[in-house]
Amino acid sequence: AGAETVKRAVQLDMACRFQESLVCYQEGIDLLLQVVKATTDEAKKHRYRQKISEYMTRAEDIKKHIEKEKQDGKYHKQIRIEENATGFGYEKLFREYLTEMVSEVWVEDPYIRQVHQASRSLLYNFLRFCEMLVKGPCKVKTIHLLTSYDKGSGRSQQMTALEEIKQSLSNYGVTLNIDFSSSIHDREIRFNNGWMIKIGRGLDYFKKPQGHFSIGYCDFDLRPCHETTVDVFHTKHTKKM
């Protein structure tokens, strides 16, 4: 298993997929270290240790490369979420980037609304995202939401729900600024520490739960996902709306 993992790491390394490669190197090194402990043949141990040393050196080089990309504002990580995959709750995607420096967040998503039953989950998804910010290690003070108006009678429901979220956030010392645009199409989330996350489906990449009392209804980590791609960038200066 260790050999297969480092083989995959090398392939990803050659394809310049450095973030994924680093993870595979780290996992492969851990597996090979377990093999060394279980091996009694000294010659084999020596060969394993040599290889582990080579992989550790390469992993450190990749770490330095990634850090330099971050500093230069050229960092790009891509996560592919497969159809029906689980384990991709908001904490899984965002917690890594929510450092204590984060005090301001921008959310652009055209479908934060709830007129139709099928769209009802989108406002709850936004609420869940806000909950993550409130309980995270960051000290978020302001959230900017740019979305589109719902159509027809659904607009009043949308406004009522957003105002309720706004009031609830204020109880935690967080200000929610809400703006509307009829031409918004892009979906992205930005933090004022320079991180930008673009999700193909926006915050709505979870499948509808089978029932109100089914596993995954409350815990998004356990809920199956739609297939989508997440792109993470780092820029020196996060643009503002």
N, C-alpha and C positions, 0 to 999 in steps of 0.2 A: 504493500500500500504506500509506503514511504517513497519507494522508487518511482511509482506511477505518479505520485503527487509532484515530486520534483521534476519529473519529465514534463508534466503539464505546465509547471512553473517556467521551465526553459522555453517551451513553445509560446507561452504568453509573453515572455520576456522578448523573444525574437520578433513578436508581432507588435511590440511597443505598447502592450497593454500592461503597463507597469504596476498599477494598483492591484489588479487581479493577480499578477505574477508574484508580487510581494506576499500576498496572503498564502498562495500555494507554496512558496519557498518556506515560509514560517511553519506551515502545517507539515510539510515534508521533512523539515529539519527535526521537528518534535518527534515524528514517527521514526526517523532514522536513529535518533538518540535512544529511543526505547529498544530498537534492535541491537544497538551497541551494548546496552546493559544486559541483554539476554544472550549475547554471543560469548562463547568461551574460547573460540578460535582467535588467538592473538593477531594473526596475519589479517584475518577478516576485519577485526576491530580497527586495525591500523588503516586499512583501505576505507572503511566507513568514516573514520575520523577525518581523513584527508578530504573526502568528498563533502562532509559536513562543513569543514572549514572553508572550502571553496564556495559552497552555497551561502554560508553566513556572510562571507565577504561580498558576494554579489547582492545579497539582500540589503546589506548596509549601504552599498552604492546606490541601489534603487531608492532607498529611504532618502538619501541625500538629494537625489535627482528630483524626487517628488517635492521635498521641502523647497528646493530652488524654484520649481515651477510655481509653487504657492506664492513665494516671495515675489516672483516676477509677474504674477497675475496670469499665468498660462496653464494653471492646473485644470485638468478635465478628467472626471471619473464617470463611467457609465455603468448603470446597473440595469440588467434585463430581468424583469419580473415575468415569470412564465405563467401561462394560463393555469388557474387553480392552485398556484403556489401559496403557501402560508408562511407566516413569520415575518411579514413586512408591514407591521403596524407603524404608525407615525414615529414612535420613539426609535424604531430600528433605522428609519431613513434619515431622521433629522437630528437625533441627539448628539451625534458626533460633531455637528457644526454649531450647536447651541452653547457656545462658551459663555463664561461669565461676562464677557464684553458686550454681549448682545443686549441691546436695550430697545431696538426699533426693528419692526418686521413689516415687509410689504407682501401682500398676497394679491396676485392677479389671477382671477378665474371667472370666466363669464357665466358660470352656471351655479352660483351660490344662491339658490332660490328653491321654492318648495310648493308650487301650485299643484302639480300633478303628483299622484302617488309614487310614480317611478322616480321623480326628482326629489322626493321628500328627504332622502338620505343626505343630500348635498349640504343642507344647512346643519344637519347633525354632524356631518364630517368636519365642517368648519368649526363647529363648537368643540369637537374632540381635539382638533388641532390647537385651538385656543387653550384648552385644558392642559395640553402637553406643555405649552409655553409657560403657563402659570406655575406649574409644579416643577419645571425644569431648573437646572443650575443657573440659567441666565436670569437677568434682572430686566425683563421686558417691561417697558413703560408705555409704548405706543405700538398699535397694530394698525396698518393701513390696508383696507380692503377695497379693491377695484373689481366690480362685477357688473352684470347687466340687469336691467329691470325685468321682472317676470311680466308675463303678458296677461292682459285682462284683469279679472278679479283676483288673480293670484298675487298681484302686486301688493295688496294690503296685507296678505298673509306673510309675504316675504319681509315687508317693512316691520311688521309686528315682531317677527322672530328675530330679525337683526337688531332691533331696538332692545329686545330682551337680553340678547347676548351682550350688547353694549353696556347695558345697565349692570348686568352680572359681573362683567370684567371690571367695571369701575369700583366694585366692592373690593377688588384685589389691587387697586391702584393702577389699573391698566386702562388707557384710553383707546377706544376703537373709533377710527375715522373711516367713514363709509362714503365711497364715491361710485357713480354709475356711468357706464359708457355703452353706447349702442353699437360701437364698432370694435370692441375688444374681442380678440380671438386667442391670443397667446395665454398660456398658463405658466406662471412662474412664481417662485417664492424667494424673497431676498432678505438677508440679514445684514445689519449695519457693521458686521465684522468682515464683510467682503464676500460671503458665500452666497451663491445663487443656485437654486435647484429648479430644474424644469422637468415636470412629469407629463408624459404624453396625455394622460387622462386627467390631469389636475389632481385634486384631492379625492376624486371619485374613481379610484381604481379597485375598490372592494366590491365583491359580488353581494347581491341581496341575500341576507340570511334566510335559511329555510323556514324559520319561525321565530317568534319572540322569545322562545325558551330553548333555542338551539345553541350549541357550542359555537362561539364566534360572534354571537349577537352583541355582547358587551366588550369582549376582548378582541381587538382588531388583529392581534398577532395570530389568532386562531381562525380568522376568517379568510376563505379562499379569495384570490385576486383575479382580476382580469389581466390579460397580457398587456404589458406596457413597458416603456423605457424611461429610466430616470437619468438625467444628465446633471452632473454637479460641476460647477465652475467656481473658480476663485478669482476675484478681481481686486485690485488695490482700492478701487473706489466704487461702491455700490451705487448705481443710479437711483434717483428718487423719482416718484411720480410727479 
